[in-house]
Amino acid sequence: MALDKSLVSGSTTMLLLKLLCEKDMYGYEMIDTLKARSQNVFELKAGTLYPLLHALEQGGVLTVYEKEVSGKLRKYYHITRKGRRIFKEKREEWDTFSKAVATILNREDRMAGKRLAAAD
């Protein structure tokens, strides 16, 4: 099932920062890792990823270095202390948001179940 892009766009930065908290990565590695871990839900395009990475670099959230791998020069992204702090803040915001949504949805499910039971 394809997700509404607005749902994905709000969490993309947080997800990228999470990956970079684990290890330095190059762009396509991030794309592949997000896709695999999300079971193909997050299929980020290079045209979306690289401007975001550039903005994060400009904001001091990431640093970039080049490394040769198998004869290819790749740009690796490294999260800074500031980036780790921002990730922590975004994760806390996400936890609060997702718990609130789950509470509302679960309440609605319980209420619907009570209505169905009463109708029987």
N, C-alpha and C positions, 0 to 999 in steps of 0.2 A: 504494500500500500504506500503510495506517495504521500509524504507529509506536506502540510502547508509550509511554504518557505519562511513565513514569518515566525513559525515555531522554531525552526532550525537556526535562523539568523541571530536570534537573541542569545543562543547558547554556544555559538561557534567559537568565540574568543575563549570562553571558559574551557571548552573541550581541547582546544589547541594548547592552552597553557597547562592543562593537566598532563597532556602527552609530554610536554617539554619539562615538566617537573620530574618525569621519570628518566629522561635522557635527552641529549641533543639529537635533533633529527633534521633531515633535509625535507624539502617541500613534498615531493611525491611519496616519501615515506610516511608523512603525516596523513596524506590523502588515503593511502592504502591501509594504514593502521586504523583510522577512524571508520573506514568502510568495513573492515573485518570485525572490529570490536562491536560495531553497531548492527552487525548482520545485514549490511547493505542499506541501512536507514540513512546514514550520513554519507552521501556520495558528493563530496566537495569537488568543485571544478577548480582547475589551476587559476582561471580568471577571477575566481572569488578568493582563493587562498592567498595568492601573492600580494595583492594590494593590502589585504589585512595584515599579513606579516610585515610588510613595509611600514604600515602605520604603527604597528606595535614596536618596531625597531626605532622609528622616529620618536616615539614616546618614551624610549628608554626601558621598555618592558622586555625587549629581546636584544641580544647582540648577535652578530653574524660573523662567521669565519668560513674560509674555504679549505677544503680538504680533498686530496686526490684519492679516489677509490676506483680500482680496476681501470686505471688510465683516464678516468673521467674526473673533472674538477666539479665538486658539488659544494653548494652553499649550505652550511649547517646553521641551525638556529639554536641559541642558548638562552634560557630564561635568566633574567637578572633577579636580584633581591626585590627590586620594585615589582617585577613580574610575579614573583612568588606571593608577595603581599596582595597584589591585585587578584591573583587566582584565589587566594584564601577568602577575600571579600566576596568575589563572584560566587564561590562555592557556598558561602553562608547565605547569600541572597537566594541562590537556587534552592537550597534546602528549605528555607522559609517559604518560598513560592510554591514548591512542589508539595510540601506538607499541607499548605492551605488549599491547594487544588484538590488533593486527595481527600481531605476532610470534607470538602463540599460535595465531591462526587460520591463518596461513600455514604454520606448522609442522604443524598438524593436516592441512592440505590436502596438504602434501608427503608426510606419512606415509600418508595415504589413497591417494595416487597410487602409492607404493611397494608398498602391499598389493595394489592392483589389478594392478600390473605383475607381481608375484610370483605372483598367482593365474592369470595367463594362461599 
